[in-house]
Structure formats: structure tokens, C-alpha cells
């Protein structure tokens, strides 16, 4: 998972500054990326197999945009190789939210035809742990008395807190009664989006929620975390959060061999907090290869991240005088959603999903220059139109937008809604869910 730098804006850097400006990936990069995904697939097969041998239920968690194409490529490899694990069998694998997976990779994730739910099967859950701290809803008076170092430290603490909220949501979804306020807030925000966002893949907010709610809690679940690594801070936050909640994860981590700088302090936190029951050595779970899709936006990741900045402020959820229902002390839910760009393009006439499918063909079937050129040409068109404004979605994606959303340094889209509207949402949520 990539980490957003506080205060960063603008488009991510090119894959390789020495390459031709018109080239977004080379044959060598595609092959290296494909090889890395295949290595991830083999480690995934081992982890799933070991968990099943122990009589447990493997559950794969995809927490970041960068992990989406890696997992889909790994899954494609396992199925082509007829791997014996249930994940490689469409009748023994279940995806949540199912329609998003089917939209992103229809051939790889199409549902099978099981007569009954098989005794041995694998669940795959896509849930955003994206914590955008590059744009923070902070009081101006506070920011004026803090230096940049203090602001950065505050941003890192905020990101850690938001990822703890995500872990709490997943633990409640997989093991609990689905009543967590963190999970309910995620559902609540989904319900606030323009319905057209979901019509892209023939769904609705309620259908997405119902599909996630259909995940059956099971105390025998074991979480396999597939994620990408640059510095390692995000994964260290996530692994620590799950450990503290009593459900350490089995990691399978793709480390960027090109721009990544895995820091020893984060690597140490990861090593201390992961589940060692189903792997031999933590360091073997780090697979290094060039992450050519990282922070490149939906054309190469398949999904976009929309962060609602107003709610990244602990003061927003603190009790006010006279309120009967109060949020738990320190409550700060994650307020970033993953969205899928339209198949028909948008008001700018841009079509991200076709480019994503074209890129995935290059990875799954091998580099093909004739197929590559149209993909690269469309990438030039897409990124040439991007700038700092949101182009994946129109401004009506959220009600009450105060200004047009902006794209941060890691390709996340951050949006402010009107402050009064934001408070209305919090009050509405409190009345409905806080007891």
C-alpha cells in the first residue's frame, strides 16, 4: 500500500524518467511485473493450502488499490496452472463485493455453479484501508502554531488511527455481528454517493452493502493480507492493528524494487505482528518487483479512491453539550471509499476501464506490441487531461461539494463537502446508530 505524503499534490512521477515521454511501460517492465505476480500467486497458494490443512478458513483481504491488479494477475496464473487450492476453482471461491470483481476481471472472477457451498472454499474481500493524509481538515489556528515536522507527525498518527478503524470494520465483518460503528459508517458513506456511481457496474449502494453483509462470521477464519509496499508504513499500521485486535494476518507483500524504500523500523513492526502459523519466514513473504501500477490511478489500478476530508478530524465526532447520544471516546472512522470509473467514460470522454482491461491483457497473456500501443496511446490521453482536478467522476458524485475535488500525490481524490452538510451527516448517523 502506498503512503500519501502530507501536503503533496499533482500527478505521480513517470515510471522511468529516462524513457520516452510517450511510453508508460515497456515489454521488460510488463514481464517483470507479471513474474512478480506469479511469485505472489505461488506464495498465496502455499498460504491457502497451509490454512486449509490446519482446518481453518482462508480469507484473502485486499486493502489497497495497488494490490488489486496484482491479486487479479495472481489469480489468473493459479487458474491457468490448475492449482489444486480452492481459490483456483470458480466453484470454490467467493468475492466481495462480487460485482466489482466481475467488472474488473470478468473472466477471472466470474462465479461458478456450485450446487451447495463447498466445505472448503476461499473468500476474497476488497475493502479500502486507504488513509489519505495529504489533505487534512485541520483548524487554521492550530496549523499556524505547528511546524512542518509536527504537522507530518500528526498526519502519520491520523493515518494510523484511520487504518485501525478499517481493521475494526473487517474484524467485525469476518468474526462479529456486523454492528461496528466503523463498519456502519462505511456503509453510511456509500449510501451518500450518487447512485450513478454504482450503475456503472450494474449495482447500487444497498446491493454492495448487502453483499458484504452476506459474509458469514466464522471464528476459524484466517486472514491473508495481500498488499503493496513502498516504505512499509501502511502495512506496519495494518499488521499492528490486526494483531492488537487478536487476529494477526498472514502477509503476502509486493515490495517495489524500483522506487520503494522499505524502512527497517516498519519491517520490524511487520515481523513482530504477523501470523507465523502458516509461513516459514516473514522475510520470504516480501516479493520484490517493479510496481509499475502503483499510484497511477484507475487506468492501471482499476479503482479510484475518494476521500471525504471533512471527516478526517477527530473534533467532528466529539460529544457536544446537550447531546444524549455520544460516540465512543476517540472514535474516528475511515472516510475513504473506492469507486469504479464508468465504462462509458465521463464528461471528459475518458474511458479508464477499457485501458485497465487492456493493461491486464498485457500482463495475463504476455506483452503484445500491437495491443500495447492503443493502451499506451489512451494512457497518454488520460493522464494528459488529468491535471489537479478530478476527471474520473463528475462533481455530482457527492452532494454538497464545496469545491471541485483534487488529486493528491498518490492519485487519491480528496473532496470537501459543505461544513454544514458534513455536520448534518454526522448528526444523522449518530441518531440512527449510536445508542
N, C-alpha and C positions, 0 to 999 in steps of 0.2 A: 504494500500500500504506500502510495506517495504521501509526502508531508508537504503541506502548504506553508510557504514562508510568510510570516507576518508582514503585511504591508505590500506584498508582491502583486503586480498587475501585469497585464499584457499576455501575449502568446508564449507558449513554451518554445525553447530553442529547437533548432533543427536537430535531426538525429546525428548528423555529422557535418560540422561546419565546412569541411574541405570538399564535400561532394558538390555536384552540380546543383544549382538552386532549384531546378525543376524536378529533382529526384528525391522522393521521400523514403524509399527503401530500395536496397539493391538485392540482387539474387543471393549474394553471400549472407546478407542480414536475414533474409527470409529463411534460408536454410538453417542458420544458427538458431533463429527463433523457433523454428519447427523442431530442431533437435532438442532444444531445451524443454519444449512442451512434451516431447516424447519421454524425456527423462523424468519429468514431473509425473507423467502417466504411470511409469513403472513404480515409482515410489507410492503413488496413490493406490495402485494395485496391491502392493505389499501391505500397506496400512489397512486397507479394507479387509483383505484376507486375514490378517492377524486379529483384527477386531471380531470378525465372524467366528474364527476358531475359538475365541475366548467366550463365545456365547453372547456377545454384545451386539448392539445395533449401530452400524456405522452411519453417521450423519455428516455430510460434507457442507461446510459453511463457506460461502464466497462473500467476503466483506468489502471488497474494493472493486472499482471499475477495472483496474489493470488485471485483476485475476480472472475476469470474465472470458476474454479470448483465450487465455492460457488454459483454463479448465475445459472450454469447448474443444480446443485442439487436442488436449489430452484424452478427452472422452472419445473423440473421433478415432484416435490412434488405438485405444483399447478395443473399440468395436471392430475396427478393421482387422486387428490381430486376433480377434475372437478370444480375448482374455477370459479366463474362467470366472472372474468375480461377477457378482450380480449387476454391478454398475454397467457392465458391457452388454447386458441383456435388457432391451427396452421393456420387457415384461416384468423386470425386477428392479426398476429404478423409477423414482418419483421426483418431480421437480416442482419447486415452489418459489415464486408464482409460476404456474405451469405455462400460461400464455405468453409470458415474457420470454421464457426459454424457447418456446416453439417459434416465436417471431424472430429471435436472434439466430437460431440454428435449427431450422425446421427438420432437416434430415437427421440430425444427430439426436435431437431431444423429442422426436415425435413419440407419442405414447404407444405402448404396446397393447396387447389384447389379453391380459391375464383374466382367467375365469374367476379366480379368487386372489386376494392379496397373498403373494408368496411368503412363506415363513422367513426366508432370507431375502431381504431387499435393502436397497440403499436410498435414503432420502437426500436430496440436494436442495439447500436453502440459499437463496440470493437475498441478502439483507444489507443495507448500507451502513457501514461503520465510518463513512467519510466524515471527517471533522474539519470543516473549513474555518481556520482561524486567521486567514489573511485579511478578512474584513470583519471587525468586531463592533458590536453595538455597545460602545463604552461611553460613559459620561464625559463630555468635553472637559469639565473641570478636573476630573481625575486624570485624563490623558495629559493635561498641561503640567502636572506635578510629577509625572513619571518619566524617567529617561527611557531610551530605546531598549536597553537591556531589561529593565523592569517590565516594559510592555511585552517583550518577547517571552519572558518568563511567565507572565500572566496568560499569554496566548497558549503556551505549552501546557499549563495547568488546565486551561479551559478545554483543550483538545483531549487531554487525558480524562477529564470528567465526562465529556460527551461520549467517549468510547466506553466508559463504564456504564453509561446509560444504555448503549447499544447491547453490551454483553448482558445486562439485566433483562432486556427485552427478549433476547434469544434464549436465555436460560428459562425464562418464564414460558416461552413458546414451546420449547422442547421438553421441559420437565414439569412445568407448573400448570396453573389453572387458567392461563391467558388473561389474568386480571391486572397485570402490572401496569402502573400508570405510564411507565416509559413506553410500553408496547401500545397502550391505548392512545398515547399522544401521536405516535407514528401513524396509526390508523386515522386519527382525527385530522392530521395534516393532509393525508391522501384524499380525504373527503372534501377538502377545501379547494382542490385543484379543479381547473376547468375540465368538464367531462370529455372534451375533445382530446385531451392528453391520452386517455385510455382507449378511445375509439380507434386510435392508430393500430392497435393490435387486437381489435375486436373485443375489448373488455370494458370494465368500469372499476371505479374505486372499490365499490362494495364487492365485486367479484374477486378482486385481488385480496381484499381483507378476508373474505370467506374461504378462499383457497389457502391462505396462511393459517387461518383458524382450523382448517381441516387436519393440520399436523397433529398427530396424537401424542400427547405426553407419554414418555416412557423412561423409567429410571435407568434402564440398561443402555441408553444412548451413549455413544462416544463421539465427540466432535472432532472431525478432521478439518483443520483450518488451511485453506489454500489462499496464499496471499503473495503480493509482490513486496520487495524490499529495496529501498534506496539507503537511507541512513539506519533504518531499523526502529525508529522511534515509534511509529504507528503500531507495528507488530508487538513491540515490547509493551505498549499500553494495553493492547488487546489480550495478550497472553497473561499479563498480570491480572487483568480484570476477571478473566475466566477462572484463573487459579484462586483468586480471593473469593469467588462465588462457589467454590468447591467443585468446579468442572473443568480441570485443566485440559487443554486441547492437544491433539496430535498434529504437529506442524508439517506442512509441505510448502516450502518457501522458495520463490523465484527471486534471485538476487541479481540486480542489474550489474552486468560486468563492464558496462561502458561508462555510465555516469553515476552509478551508485557508489556510496562510500559507507559500507556497513560499519558503524561505530562499535568499538569493543564494549562500551558500557551498555548499549542496547542489546548487543549479542549476549552479554552475561545475564541480563534480565530475562531474555527469552529462554536461555538454557535452564535457568532456575525454576521457571514456572510452567513448562510444558509437561505433557504426559509422556513418560518414558516406557509405559507398559507395552507399547506396540511397535517400538522402533529400537534399533540398536544404539544409535549415536545421534545426538541432536545435530551435530555438525554435518552429518550425511544428509540431513533434510534440507540443507541450503543448496540450491541448484543455481549455478551462475551461468547466465547467458544474456545477450543484449536485449533489454526490454524495449523493443522499438515502438511499442504501442503506448508506453507509459505517459500519462498526462497529455495525450494527443487529441482528446475529445472523442465524440461519439462515432466519428467516421472510422476510427480504428479500435474503439473500445466497445461500441455497440450501445452504450448507455451514457446518459448525461447525469450530472449531479446538480441539483438545485438546492441551494442553502438559503434559508429564510433568516436573515441576520438578526432581526428584532428579538428572536428567542434565544440567542446566544448570550444572554445576560441574566445572571442569577437573580438580579433585583426584580426581574419580571415575574418570578414565581414566589417571591417572599410574601408573607401574610401582611395584609393591610388592616388598619384599625377598623373594627366593626365587622370583619368577615367571620362568618360562622364556620366555614369550611376552609381549612388550611392545607397547603401542600406539605409533604414531609420535609423536614429540615434538610436544606441543601439540594432540594430537587432541581435538576436542570436537565431536561430531556434533549436528546439529539434532535435537531430540526433540519436535517438534510434528507432530501428524497432523491431516488433515482428515477429518471424518466427516459422514455424511449422516443427518439425523434420520429417524425412522421414518415411513412413510406412514400407519400406523395410530395415530399418537400414542404416548404412553408412559404411565407410571403416573399422570401428572397429567392424562391425557386431552387433551393438546395436540397439534395437528396442524400442524407447520410447513410441510411440503412443499405442502399444498393452498394455504396462504397465499402461498407463493413462486410457485406456478403462477398464482394469481390476480393477483398483482402483475405478473408477466411479461406476462400478457394485457393489462393496462392499458398497459404500455409498447409492446408489439408491435402491438396493434390500435387504440390510441388510448384516451383516458380515457372511461370509461363509468360514469356515476353509479350505475346500478343494480348493476353488477358491483363497483364500488368499495366500496360500503357494507358488504357482507359481509366483504370483505378487511380494511377498517378495523376492523370490529367484532371480528374474530378477532385482529387485532393488539393491540387493547386487552386482550383476554382473555389472550393470550400474555404480553405484557410486564407485565401486571398481576400475573401469577403468578410472575414470574421471580425477583425479589429477588436475593440474592447466591449462591444455591445453583444447582447445575446442574439444569436441567429438560429439556434436550434428550435426555439419556441417564440411565439409572438408574445407581446406584452400582456395579453389577457390570460396567460397561463395561471395567474393568481389574481384574485380580487383585491382591490385596494392597493395596488402597486404605487409606491410613492415616486419612484424614478425607474427608468429602464434598468434591468439587471445588468451586471457587469461580469466579465470573465476574469477570474483570478489567475495567478501564476501557474496553478496546476490544472487549469481548464475547468475548474468548478464555476458554476454560475451562481452568483450571490445576488439576492434581491431584498430590498427593503419594502415592507408594506407600510401603509399609514399607521402611525403610532396608536391612534385611537382604535383603528381596526384591529391591531395586534392585541390591545388590551381587551377588546371585545371577545377575541378568540380565547384568550386565557380565562376570562370570566365564564364564558360558555362551557369550556372544558371543565373548569372547577365545579360548576353547578351540576354537570352531568356525571362526573366520575369520582370526584373527591368526596369521601364520606366522613 
